[in-house]
Amino acid sequence: MGTNRALINDFDVIRPQQLLDKGLPLPFLSGRYVVDEGWCAVITEGGAFKEILSPGTHFLEKYHFFRDVKATAINVKLSTMMVSTTREFTIQKPVPVEINLEVAVEYQVKDARRIATEITTPLTSLFDRVIQAVRSAVVYATVDEIRTQGEGIAQATLQRLNAMQLQKVLGIEIFNVLVTTIKATDTGSDALASQQMSEFTRIRDWQLDNAIVQGTRITPEWLMMNRP
């Protein structure tokens, strides 16, 4: 069993806090700070929250010269996190089938201040909640999910993530969950093959019984008594 949790990089959402150089408290000699497009910057002055800067160039002369001014850049673009699992989940109905599952989670930061001041590992925290949501969804799944590319698992996972109120808890909103890969493992394939053979055998027996009834005078009642 395993996941790609170790590959999740929280810096994709939040950059390390940066102490800004305010320059000199003179016109045209003060420092400046540039916020990239698709990002915002949470500013603290003297350790307390001050404001959130939008993309563009900002001059620092407006801040108190004798207080430290720090900026934390936050990615506010619509992004996708890939969650890959190997033998992490097992579909139980109608037979146990181990699966390898990969889902794409579309998300966006909605509360940059919370991310910067309260959440130390936003993406890792989101990853753990996705795993929890998928686990709850797989409990009620059947092997038909493999044939339908996990549509039901994706929908159930999205519903469970929305129920977690992640926008309030993590400052992140979830827009969609897509199953990109769902495959039975070797063990799961054996279980599916066994199930399919059992179904084929039952259908074949029914066909043979039906042929016997049509070709002879044996009645369905006789079959029920002799071949239940």
N, C-alpha and C positions, 0 to 999 in steps of 0.2 A: 504494500500500500504506500502511496506517496502523492504529493502535490508539488506545485511549483511555487509554494509560499516563499521559499528562500530567494527566489528571483524577483520578488516584488520590491520595487524601489520607491520608497516614500518621497524621494526627491523629485519624482515626476509631478508631485502635487505641491510640495512645500520645499523651498530652498532654505539653507541655514541662515539664521538671523545675521544681519550685517550692520556693523557700527558705521554710521555715515560720517564723512568728513565735512563739517559745516563750513570749512574755510575761514575767512576773516569776516568779522561783523561790519563790513564796509560795502557800499554799493558796488556791484559788479565783481566783487571778490569773494562772495559767499559760495558755498559748495552747491552742487546740483546732483540730482538723482534721477535716473532714467528707468521707467517701468516699461517693459516690453509689451507688445500687443498680445492680447490673450491672457495677460497676467494682471494682478493688482498687487499693491504693497501695503501691508499692515504696519503702521508707524507707531512706535512707542517713544515717549519723551520722558526721561527720568524714570523709566521702568513702568510707566502707566500708559495705557492705550490712548492714542492721540487722534488718529484718523486713518482712513483707507484711501490710498492714492490710485487713481486710474492710469491707464497707459499714457505715456508722454514724458516730457522733461519737467522736473519740479525743482525750483530753487529752495534752498534750505534756510534762507535768511529769516523766514517767518518763525523758526523755532528758537527756543531759549538757548542762548549761546553757551551757558554754563551747565547745561544738562545734556546727558548722552541721548542722542537720537538714533534709534535702531529701526531697520526695515526688514520685514519678512515677506519675501515674494511668494505669492500663491497663484497657482495655475487655475484659471477659471474657465478654460476651454472645455467644450464637450469632449470627453475622452472615453476610451475603452480599456478595460482591464480584462486580461485573459486569465481564466482559472482552469488549470489542467489537473486532472486526477488520474491515477492509475490504481485500479483495484481498491479504490477508496469506498465505493458504494456497491451494494448488492440489491438487485431487484428480486423480491421474494415471491411474486405471483406470476404464473401459477407454479413455477419452479424457481429455486435460487439461481440467479444469473449474475455473476460479477461483471462489472462494466468499467471501461475506460471512458471518461467523460471530460469534455472541454466545453466551457461556456464563456461567452463574451458578455461583459456587463458594461452597459453604457451609463456613464455617470457625469456629474458636474458639481463642482463646489458652489454652494449657495451661501455659506456663512464663512467668509474668509477670516473674520475675527476669531471665531471659535477654533478654526483650524490652526491659526497662528499662535493662539494663547492657551489653548486647552488640550489639543489633540497632538500627541507627539508622533504617532505613527498612523496617519489617516488611511493610507492605502492598505497597510497590513491589517488594520482593524476592519476595514471594509471586506477584505479577503476572507477573514475569519467568519464574518457574518454571512457571506455568500455560501461558504461551505456548510454552515449551520442550516441555511435556508434550503440548499439542495438536499441535504440529508433528510430534512423533514418532507420534502417533495417526493423523494425516491421511495419512502416508506409506503406510499399509496400507489406507486407506479406498477405497471405490468410489463411483460416482455414486448407488448405492442409498441412501447415507446422506442424500442430499437428499430422497428419497421417504419415508424413515423418520424424518425430523426429527433426524438425527444421534445416534441412540441408541448406535450402536457407537462413535462418536467420544467421547461422554460417558463410556462405560464404560472405554474404553482410556485416556482422560486421567486418570480417577480412579485407575486401577491404576498409572500412571506416577508420579503425585503421591505415592501411598502408598509407592512404591518409593524415593522421594527422602528418606524419613524426616524430613519437615519438622518433626515434633514435637521431634526432637533438634536439628535445624539451626536452625530459626527459632522454636521454641517454639509452633508453631501446628499444630493438628490439622485435617485436611480430612475432612469428613463426606460430602459429595456434590458431584457435578458434573452440571449440567443444561444441555443445549443449548436455549436459548430461541429462537434464530433461526438458520437456515441457508438461504442462498439463493445460487443461481448468479448471477454477475454477467452483464453483457451478453455478454461474451466467452464465459463459461461456458454461457450459454443457447444461443448459436450452436452450440457444440460438442455440447451435448445434443440440439439439434434435428437436427444432422447425423447423430448416432448413431441417433436414433429413425427418421429417414428411411431410413438404411441397413438397419436391422432390418425396417422395413416393406417395403422393396423385396425383401429376401430372402424374407420370408414370402409376399409377393404372387407372386413367381416360383415358389415352391414350390406355391402354390395353383393357378396357371395350368398348371404341369406336371402336377399331379395331375388337373386337369380334362381335359387333353389325353389322358392315359393312359386315363381312364375313358370318354371319348367316341370313341376311335379304337382301332385295333389296334396302335398304337405301344406298345412294351413299355418297362418301366423300363430294360432293358439298352440299348435304342436311345437313350434319353435320356442315359444315362451316357456313351455313345460320342459323341453329337452335341451335347449340352448339359451338359458337365461342370460 
